[in-house]
Amino acid sequence: MDPLGALSVLLFAQTEADPRPSDPTGGATGLIFPILLAFLFVYFFMIRPQKREQEAKQALLSGLRKNDQVVTTGGIFGTVVNIKDDEVTLRVDDQAKVKIRFQKSAIARVIDGSAPAGRDPKKS
């Protein structure tokens, strides 16, 4: 092969080769879709249901009235006697007139007056 032919082959090979290596993943735009998909998954299956539960709990606590029968998070059944800003007093025994003070956030649910004391009307 003559020197001029070798030089032309070398120049041709350099012009054919792309100086930037190709990225099979698609670069930065290929990463945006999986990250966006993961964020949407976390939002719809974790953040949104938790917000709904917090709103329902807040509505329950703000709608709490005197003489409501409630169950605390510790499983104590009682009747609301007094409500202050962040405190609720429950009567847990009518005969001995036992009253216990709780934080308002300790109230788990309000029992419907038509259901027996130990049953949740939602599960009936």
Residue pairs with C-beta under 8 A, 6 or more apart in sequence:
23 30
25 31
60 107
60 109
60 110
61 104
61 105
61 107
63 110
64 70
64 80
64 83
64 88
64 104
64 107
64 110
65 80
65 83
66 80
66 81
66 82
66 83
67 79
67 80
68 79
68 80
68 110
69 77
69 78
69 79
69 80
69 110
69 111
69 113
69 117
70 77
70 78
70 79
70 80
70 88
70 90
70 107
70 108
70 109
70 110
70 111
71 77
71 107
71 108
71 109
71 111
72 78
72 90
72 102
72 106
72 107
72 108
73 106
73 107
73 108
74 106
76 90
76 92
76 100
77 92
77 111
77 117
77 118
78 90
78 91
78 92
78 100
79 90
79 91
80 88
80 89
80 90
81 89
81 90
81 91
81 99
82 88
82 89
83 89
83 104
86 103
86 104
86 105
87 101
87 102
87 103
87 104
88 101
88 102
88 103
88 104
88 106
88 107
89 99
89 100
89 101
89 102
90 99
90 100
90 101
90 102
91 97
91 98
91 99
92 98
92 99
92 100
109 120
111 117
111 120
111 121
112 121
114 121
115 121
115 124
